[in-house]
């Protein structure tokens, strides 16, 4: 059970001890947060004593008398407000005027309690105050976690962008120093690899922009009724040239039409991603089976290839950002490691999911299940 | 180099590092044998006897280079081994093979941080092979 460090500041011993007696026996039950909170109560009889205790013990809850001998409660509040820790304050006052209440709250008090008060008034006020405190802390923790995820993403991104630059720089250094002689043909492989790394980097930047747009929610979604088979045919046309180059056949089988409430741009990204992968990771003379059909409320999209496939372990890593599978079979295939993260984000927008089944050297099947957008 | 060329084994899952290192070493008259993974290198070592090995630290397993270095030193304790890695520049984690204690668990003669300068690599190779 969490214990809340509480400091009661009042020059009247009766009030100090009274509050301590009440709170020591009180267990606050915060149902929303599934927490029961106990109070560990410390006392101070003047502002100086209070300031020192606040600095040393950093209480969570401060119950402060408005009128103290050498410094008013308001002045004290002003001083501790500059401190950087999270504390919730309840002001006690005998002069329960609106003015004092307002100035106390302006200076950072959460609530005030008018003297004389009943134990139950105290408990109620304290309950509200700590509920607020816990909520604020939870929100802060969530923000912290979000920042952490962001930070991790950026540091991986930095690495992923640095790797191709290092490689290209290495090749250029070799060429500058004419390490392999003066004949340009000796450098053909290096030039080819450099261009490939640049291509990969460009793809990564494009995917990154897609991902940022999706995440920020800045791009307005334009939902309308679409026949997604038409979008599928466009996507096939886009990848057809690279499929033809390697004699890969793309077979579409779909009930016509398959109607869906969606943003056509998003569905196009899904189809393009799935088809590009199915061609990229295929073998020459292979094939891609692209199937779209409706099952009740769900639209099921399946893309199977006859490509290099993946091991079970590789499948598990697949959906991590930058979780690109690195092996001799994939090294000549440019990719950003973000494509499937993008797919997953879009599938989430359609209450959907994405699954993969794969066998090394046989091929992979990606199944995306979507529902119409609201 | 005047005598018969020395053979250097280079193991890295980064194909660009392999190509670049091979180019630089070949220009200096070395024989170069490349492997893209720990397992490929282990297979190669059954067939060939390199004079020096350059290993990447993180391959399919995050400490593949250490494991491979251990394997090599078991076959031939006198074979000079250089481990290269970008971990230092990426994580700040530092490795060194300059003290006896470090060499007792890192079975390598030298630890180099990527990116590696070619002159430095050549200098170290010549030193380890006694070619100066």
Interface residues (C-beta under 8 A of the other chain):
Chain A: X159 X166 X167 X169 X170 X171 X173 X174 X177 X179 X180 X189 X190 X193 X197 X326 X327 X328 X331
Chain B: X13 X14 X15 X16 X17 X19 X20 X23 X24 X26 X27 X36 X37 X60 X90 X114 X115 X118
